[in-house]
Amino acid sequence: MEYTVSNVHECFENCVIMFQQQAESKNQTISLTEQIMYPYVYMDEPHLSEVCLNIISNAIKYTNTGGWISCNVVQKSCEKEDWCNMIISITDNGIGYKKPPV
């Protein structure tokens, strides 16, 4: 783990920017929505970025031409003072996957 004080907005904005051109080449829309209380948080930015980049890459790959990818980051208050929980969601209107039979 590589915990450091990092800028949440820059972390996610950089992930989206890295794939902007690829999404545009497929006529896809990629967006970032944020509700951030604390712009600087103590987090493992390299690993968090890696996970987000992998998910965005898959979203672009499995979303048809003209589709959309939406990245959302929401911080929620926490019981500990000056702490927060982050809810990160990356959604798309791609092909999805079939649930395995139970």
N, C-alpha and C positions, 0 to 999 in steps of 0.2 A: 504494500500500500504506500501511496505517495501523497499524504495529506499536506496541503498547503492552503493558505488563504487565496482564494481565486474569485474572479468576477463571474458570477452566474450568467449574466447576459452575454458577455463575450464568449464564454464557453459554448453556449448553444447557438449563438449567432454564427460563430465560426464553423460549427458543424453544418448548418444550413447553407452557408455561403460556399462551402466546399463542394456541395452537390447542386448548386443553382444552375450551372451551365448544363450539367447532365440532364437535369429535370427539364430545362427549356428545350433541349434537343429532342425530347419526347413530347413536347408541347404539354408538359405537366406543370401544375402550379404547386409550389412548395412554400409553406408559410410558417411563421413562428409567432406564437402568442405567449405573452408572459404576464404573470401577476407576481411581482417580486417585492418583498418587504425589505430584505437585506441583500444588497447587490454583491457584497463580499461575504463569502462563507468559507468555512474550513471544510474542504472536500478533496477527494482523490480525483482531480480533474483528468489526468491521463486515462484512467480506466473508465470514468464516466463518459468521456468523449469517445473512447473506442467503442463502447456499447452503443451509444447513440449513432455513431457513424455506421456501424454495422446494420442497425435497424433501418436507418434512412436509406442506405444502399439497397437493402432488400425491398423496401417500399417502392423505390424507383424501378427496380428490376421487375417486380411483379405487379406493377400498376400499368394499365394500358395507356397508350397515347391519349392525351387529353385529360388524363386523370388528375387527382390531387393528393398531396401529402400534407398533413397538418401536424406541426410539432408544438406541444403545449407544455409550459413549465409554470407550476403554481406553488408558491410557498404558503404553508399553513402555520399558524402559531403552534407553539409547543409548550409543554408544562415547564420546561427549563427556561429561565430568563435568557434572552438573547440567542435562543436556539429556534430553529424552525424545521419543519418537515417539508421535503420537496416532493411534489407529485409530478412525474414526467410521463407524458403520453405522446406517442407517435402513431397517428392513424392515417389510413388511406382508403381509397375505394378500389383497391386492387382485387385480385382473384381470390384472396384468402386461402383457407385450407379446410379440408374436410375433417370433421371430428372423427376420431377412430371409433369403431363400434364398441359398445360396452359389453 
